[in-house]
């Protein structure tokens, strides 16, 4: 079984979106710090979970496997 993914991306309007691989809806945040806090909370409720933070060019800024 592959882990669920919590992905943080910059949206075209300059805000940040959090996408959960097991849900269609995306969470929106104003700042990257806020998006990271929310993403860690979401990842903490799903085990195992992969947390991926990307910049506007889809380059990975942070990647972490949260298991436990």
Buried (B, 14 or more C-beta within 10 A) or exposed (E): EEBBBBBBBBEEEEBBBBBBEEEEEEBBBEEBEBBBEBBBEBBEEBEEBBBBBBEEEEEEEEEBEBEE
